[in-house]
């Protein structure tokens, strides 16, 4: 019979690629994308600072909360990793990569609880696995992937608590909240959005208060408070910070908001979605439209039912109230509210930085899976044709790339600068631009570098002590006797001003002029007589 073997093979493939196996393969893909070549690129400016403070905590036991560098959780976790596996770029990025992988894994319990069907589960996991921004910031030593993971844990804990009314889930919600507040100052935005929606559910009587909610609230609050006290007191070393971290955080970040130190238009993050997450962005917009149409249709059905029910009651007949609560539909309503309020909050905040898009992207991914038909699932699968090239360019190209996502990334030029420093007996840094050098020259290696923090008198270099002199191109020397001058990029960023007149061309080519800070490096000329 023709087609028999082919049909049998197709059936075997279908049986092998079960829902569970496909999800597992997506999870493996997520892990590979996050852990592969994890130290391919130099640390970002902020990564170097975070790693340096973690190293100081490990080697000197010193940490004091400073809102400029966010909460203590990252430093204690990274310091612990350094203690276990050694201090390096790769080790510094291991926990972010793990958390980024676990964000994908947490889609599974969301499905098991009945909030996502199989198709929605696979598409949501797939989007989270290959999203350029999710992958990039899962390979990045910043606080945001910590917050994103804890936000997801908090969401699951709250869903489990209101469904099962068990104390353990209230305690887990308190733990996730406490760790989030000990991580970064934008966690209150998440708590505000979640809190508002819980109040709406209670007010509308869609969800009842658990019988022992007072006990559970107290326990959850105590767990949260205990975590906050431990971390902000530096585990008892600075108990005074427990009382001062909130006003310090509010005053510092409100000042940054008003100053707009790293400013941008209110639609800044929309541009990033179009650049990196266009399929998710489009499907989320479609999902919102579908949800609103479904709500209108359901509303018409409810009105007709209540009209008929009223008529029958007036005729003396008893008709039960129709149950209209659908937890899956309610979950997507929440995700739409979560997404919209997140977009609004970060559009308003004056500090516009690419990593904050993660907190808007997570709910958007769920909204994008609404009414996930087979046709939409195929479109989602085809989106890899858009996402994969973008992901490759931003995360795996070992070169300076002209992408807004990288912001102030340390240039690959610095590898050559550090090669000169490695070969030198002594190096002078005659500039206030020197990160990430303190991280890369820590411990015993720090002894060969002298940091002056500014341009100094040329006579300092006549003694022959220094083989390398590093200066900023904005305040440098015309020449130094016995040295050869070489220009290098210290760091780089996407320049709006240099590309704003060629946006369509830039969108497809990702090229053009970049903004940067430049160094002038003077290397002793050993061939001079």
N, C-alpha and C positions, 0 to 999 in steps of 0.2 A: 504494500500500500504506500503510495507516494506521500512524502512528508512525514512518515512515521518516525524515523530516527531524529529528524530535526525537532519534531513536536515533543519527543521524549526528552531531548536535551534541554529544550526550553522549559519543560516542566521541572526537570531536576534543578536548573538554575533558579527557577522561581521558588522551589522548596528550600534551596540552600539560602537564598537571600530573604530570609524571614525578617519580619519587622525588628526583632531583637538583634539579629546579626547586622542589619543595615545600620541601626543606631550605634552598635559597637564599632563598626567600621568608621562611622562619622567621628566617633570619639577618638579613635586611633589617629585619624587624619588631623583632628584638632591638636592632639599631643605632638605629632610630628611637626606640624607647622609652628608650634610654639617652642619646642625644645631643639629643633635642628639648627645647627650653626648659631647657637645662642650668643656667642661672643664674636660674631662676624664683624660687627661694627663697634667702634669705640663708644664708651659711655657718652651719653648726652650730658650737657652741662649740669642739669639737675641730678642725673643719675650719679655723677662723680661726687657731688656734694652729699647726697644721701649715703653713698657707700663710705665716704670719708668719715661722716659722723658715726656711722655704724662701726667702723673700724676703731675710732676713738673710744666708743663705748666698750668695745671688746678689750682693747689694750690698756685703757686708763680707767675704765669703770665710770666714766663721766657722761651724764646726759642731763640737760635741763631744757624743758619745753620752750620753744621759740615759735610763735605762730607763723613767722616768715617761712619756716621749713616744715610746717604741718605737724601732725600729732606723733606721739612716741611709738605707736605700734610697729611701723615699718622699721624703725631703727633697732628695736629689740629683736624682732624676727630676723632681720638681716644679720645682726650681730651674732645671733645664735647659729645661723647658717655658716658664718665665717668661722665660728668656733668648731663646728663639726667637720667642715669640708675645706677650710682654708679660705683666705680672702682673695677673690679674683672677680673679674667681670662676669664670668660664667656663673659662679656661685651666687653672686649678687642678683642675678636674673632668674634663678631657679624657682623661687617662691612665686614671683609674678607669673611665670610660665605654668606652674602647677595650678594656681588660682584661675588663670585663663582657661585651662583645660577643664577644671571643675565647674566653671560657669556653664560649659556645654553639658557636662554630666548631670547638672541639676535640672535640666529639662525633663529627665526621666521621671523623677518623683512627681513633677508637675503633671505629667501624663498619667501616672499611676493613681493620682488623686482625682482624675477625671476632668481636668480643666482643659486638656488638649487631646484631640483624637490622634490616631496614629499618623495620619498624613501631616497634621499640624506639628506634631512632635518632631518628625524627621526634617521638615522644612525649617523649623525654628533652630534645631540643633545644627543643621547644615549651614544656615546663615551665620550663626554664632561661631561656627568652626572656621569659616573662610572669610568672614568680614575683614577687610584690610585693617580697619581701625581696631577691631577686637584683637587681631593677631599682633599688630604692631605694638599696642600698649600692653599686651601680655608678655612681650619680650623687653620690658622696659621697667626699670626700678623706680617706679613712682607709686603714689598712694592709691591711684584711681582704680586699678584692678582689684586692690584689696577691698575698697568700698563697694565695687560692683558685686563681688562675690558675697560680701556680707549683706548687701541689699537683697540678693536672691535668697540667701539663707533666711533672712528676716521675713520675706514674703512667704516662703514655705512654712516657716514656724507659725505665722499668723493664720494661714489657711488650715494647718493641722489643728491649731488650738481651737478655732471656732467650729471646726467639724467634730473634734473628738473631746474637747473640753478637758484636756489633761494638763496637769501642772507642768510636766516636762517641757511642753511646747511653749508655755509662757516663759519658763526659765531660758529656753533656747532663744526666744525672741529678745529677752533682756540681755543675753550674752552677745548676740549679734549687734544689738543697739549699742551696748557699751564699747565693744571693739570698734564699731564704726565711728563712734564719737572720739575714740582714742586714736583714730587714724587720720581723719581729715575734716576740715571745718565745713564741708558741704553736706555732711551726713544729716544735719537738721532739715535740709530741703527734702530729702527722702522721707524723713520722719513726719514732716509737715504734710506731705502729699498722702502718705499712708494713713496718717491720723485723721485727716479730713474725710477720706473715703470711709473709714471705719465708722465715724460719726454719722455719715450719711446712711450707711447700712443699718445702723441701730435706730436712727430717727425714722427711717422708712419701714422699720420692722421687717426688713428682709432677712436680717440675721439677729437672733435673740442673744442677750447677754448670758454667758454661761452661769450656772447656778452658783459657783464659787469664784466668781470673777474678782471679788475684792481680795481674797487670799492670793489668787494668781497674780493680780496686778502688783501687790506688795512684794511677792517673791521675785517677779521679773524686774521690778524697780531696784530691789536690793542687789540682784546679780549685776545689773547695769552699773549701779553706783560703785559696787566693789571693784569692777574692772576699771572704771574711770579713776578711782582713788589709787589703785595700784600703779597704773601707768603714768598718770600725771604727777604723782608724787615721786616718780622715778624709783618705785618700789621702796618708798619710805625715806629716801635720801633728801627729798625736797618737799616735805608735807605742805609747805605754804602755797605751792603751785596748785593744789587742789582748789583753793579759794580764788585764785587769780587767773586761771587759764581761760575762763569764759569771757571776762571783760577784756583781757588781752587779745583774745582771738577776735572778738567783735570789733574792737577799736582798730586793730591792724587791718583786717580785711574790709571793713567799711571804708577806711582810708584808701586802700587799693582800688576799691570799687569807684570811689569818687575821683581818684587821680587818673583812672583808666591807663595805668602804667603800660599794659599791653592791651590796647583798645581795639575796637572793631565795630562794624555796623551791627544793628540788632539781628540781621539775617546772616551773620557770620557762620553760624553752624549749619544753616541751610545750604550754604555754598559748599561746606565740607561734605554734607550728605550727597550732594550732586556730584562732587568730585570722586568720592570713594564708595558710596553706598547707594548708588542710583537705583538698582533693582529693588532693594529693601524700601527705599523712600517711596518709590512709585507704588509698590504693592501695599504699603501702609496707607497711602492716600486712597487707594482703591478699597482697602479694608474698611476705612472709616466711612466711605460712601455706602458700602454694602451694609454696614452695621446700622447706619441711620435709616436706610430704606427698609431693612428688616424690622427695625423698631417702629417705623410708621405703619407697616403692614400689620404687625402684632397689635399695635394700638387700635387699629380699625377693627380687628377681630375681637379685642377685649370690649370695645364699645358696643359692638353688635351683641356679644354674649350678655353683657350687663343689661342691655335694653330688653332682650328676650327674657332674661332671668327676672327682671322687675315685673314684666307683664305677667309671667307665670305666677309670681308671688301674689300679685294683685288678684289673680284668679283663685288663690287659696292653695296653690301647689308649692311644695317645698323643693327648692333647687339648691344644691351645694355650691359654695363659692368655688370658682375655677382657680386652681393654683397656677400662677403665671411665673413663679420664680424659677429661673433656669441658671444654675451656677456657672455653666460655661459661658452663657451670654453675659452674665454679670461680671465674670472675669475679664471678658473682652471690653466691657464698658469701663471697668477699672483701668485696664491697660491704655485705653484711649485717653482717659482723664490723666493718668500718670504721664503719658507721652506729651500731651498738650501742656500740662502744667510744668513739666520739665523743660520743654522748649521755651515756654514763656519766662521761666525763672532764669535760665542761662542766657536768654536774649537780653534780659534786663541787666544782669550782672555786668559791671564794667570791665572786668578782667576776662578777656577772650583768649583762651588757650586751647589747643586742639584736643588735649586729653579729656577735657570736660564733656566732649561729645559722647563718651561711653555711657554716661548717665541718662542720656536722651535716646541712645541707640537700643538699649536693652528693651524698654517697653515697645519701641517701634518695631523690633523684630517680631514680638508677639502679635501686634496689631496687623503686621504684614501677612500673618498666617490665617487671618479671619476668613471663614467660608472657603477653606482651602480645597478647591475642587481638583480633579486630576489635571485639568488644563492649567490651572494656576500652579500646581506642583511642578509640571513640566517647565513652565516659564521660570520658576524659582531655580530648578536644576540648570536651565540654560544660562542663568545669570552668572554661572562660573566663568563663562566666556568674557564677561566684563570684569568680574572681581579678581580672577586669577592674575591677569597681567598687571593690574594695579597693585595687588598684594605683592607680587614678585618685585616690582619696582621699588616699593617703599620699604620692604623688609629684608630683601635678600640680595640687593645689588651692593657690592662692597665699594661704593663710591659716593661722592657727594651728589645728592639728588635734589632737584628743584621741586620740592613738595611742601605745601603748608603744614602737613601733618608732623614734619620733623622739627619745626620751630627752630630753636637755637641748638642745633646739633653740632658737636665737635667734629671738625673736618678730619677726613682720612689723611690730610696733609700732616697732621700731628704725629703720625707714625714715623715719618721721616725726621721730624724735629726731635722726637724722642730717641731715635737712633743716634743722632748727633750727641744728645745728652748722655746716652749709655756709653758712648765711646770716649766721652770727655772725662777728665779728672775732676773738674769743677765747672759749674754753670751759674751764671748770674741772671736773674730775672729782673730786669730794670723796667718794670711795667706793672700796672695794677690788673692787667689781663693775664691770668696764668692758669685758671682752671682749664683742664682737669689735672694739671701736673701734680698738685699735692696728693691726689689719689694714686696716681701711677708711680710716684716717688715717695712712698711711705716707708716707715721703719728705717732700716739701715740705709736704704737708697736715698733717704731725704738728706743725708749729710753732704751729698755732692752738689746740692742746690742752695744758693743764697737768694732769698726773696727780698728785694729792696722796695717793691711796690710802686716805684716811680723811676723816671729817668734820673741818673746820677752823673756825677762828673766823670769825664772820660779818663782822667788820670787813674781811676780805680783799676783800669784794665791794663795799665802799662807794666804792672809787676809780673805779668805772665801767669798769674794764678788761675785765671779763667780761660777755658778753651772754647766756651760757647757763651754768647750774650744774647738774651732774648728781650726784644723791645716791641712796643706797639708801633704800628706804622704812623699813628697820629702824633707820636712824640718819640722820635728816634734820633739816631746819629747819621750825619751825612756819610761818614765812614769811620772806621776804627783801624789804626795802624796795625798791620799784621793779621787782619781779619778779612774774610770774604763775606759780603752781605747777600742774604738770600730771602726772598719774600715767600710767605706761606699763609694759607688761610688758617685761622684759629677755629672759627666756627662759621655756620652759614644758616640762612633761612630763606624762605620764599619771599620775594620782594613784590608786593602789590603794585608799587609805583612803577616798577620796571616792566610789568607784564599787563597792566590794566588795559592797554590799548590793543592787546592781541590775545584776549581771553579765549576765544574759540580755538585759535592756533595752539595756545598753551594747553588747553584741555586735552587735546589729542596727542601732543608731542611731549608735554611735561619738560620743556626745555626753557631756554632764555636766561636772562641775567638773574643772579641770586644776590641777596644782601649778605654781607659778611663782615666779620672783624678780622683784620690782617695783622700778622706779626712780621717784624724784620728780625731775622736771626743772623747773628754774626758768628761765623765759624772760623777758628784760628787756622790760618793758612800754613800748614806744616811744611810746605815746599818752599816757603820764603827763606831767603838766606839772611 
